[in-house]
Amino acid sequence: MEVKNITVLGAGTMGHGIAQAAVQAGFDAVLYDISAEFVEKGAARIKKSLAKRVEKGKLAQDQMEAILGRLKTSTNLAEAVKNADFVVEAVPENLDLKKKIFAELDKLCKPETILATNTSVLSVTAVAGATSRKDQVVGTHFFNPAAVMKLVEIICPVGAADKTVEIAMDTMKRLGKTPIKVKDTPGFIVNRLLGPLYMTAAQMVLDGTATAEDIDTAMKLGAGHPMGPCELADFGGFDVIQMAQDSVFEYTHSEADKLNILYRKMIEAGRLGFKNGKGFYDYLPDGTKKPFKVF
């Protein structure tokens, strides 16, 4: 089966980025959400992103119009998925919510439609278990911003058909992405490796080993990382890190996978990272940032 029509569920940060990647790559795409306000905001962000590319001379005006012409929006789930060959669910990271949606998709989609969940840590096998087409479900972990970042982790749940994985890999390549396969294990590849880095960096700040700024400088200049672990944690969001780390710990019960207490304290203090301008750094209106003194 060749994928021609893609439906993305969820018009938030990840969803509208995935939809943008799809229409930019020549697919017809439907962007769905539960309210007109949400889908209109998502579509507006796509248009704004493309307009910036036109301003910079990276995209012609007629090309932008052609791309936008391939995008449709919907608040009716049945209508949104009726012609879909490939559905990417990009709703919040809540297992019960995802399972509920996949049970609905199983009834509404064509028998041959492949269902994908965009998740960074949740069990894809559990999500697939809500359907009668467990062999046609995969995980597609896009990275933010989804329209730009090249990597997509293709998570292979228990029972996924080889053909399903093959189609998912091919579709991601056609989206201009670099897909990599990974078993359905907690954290997959990227977050499984980043978790210990985030936890160790936070413990070093707690212990007074070094400041967050010096830890970041050390890893950028000493290890060649484009961003230090504290900056990266800010960008990822402490609430997201908490959810991810708690999910990994639920499976492994390893002390090494426990969320560092500093993240819980930062969240309690209303510091979520870059998203609200308060993390290991304070992000100022003029675009600069300054280190936050934790204690």
Salt bridges, closest charged atoms under 4 A:
GLU2 OE2 - ARG174 NH2 3.67
GLU37 OE2 - LYS41 NZ 3.30
GLU79 OE1 - LYS82 NZ 3.07
ASP85 OD1 - LYS110 NZ 2.80
GLU89 OE2 - LYS98 NZ 2.45
GLU93 OE1 - LYS98 NZ 3.54
ASP106 OD1 - ARG133 NE 2.82
GLU153 OE1 - HIS141 ND1 2.75
GLU166 OE2 - LYS163 NZ 3.43
GLU231 OE1 - LYS220 NZ 3.20
GLU231 OE2 - LYS289 NZ 3.15
ASP239 OD1 - LYS275 NZ 2.95
ASP246 OD1 - ARG264 NH2 2.98
GLU255 OE2 - LYS258 NZ 3.54
ASP257 OD1 - ARG192 NH1 3.00
GLU268 OE1 - LYS265 NZ 3.31
ASP282 OD1 - ARG271 NH2 2.48
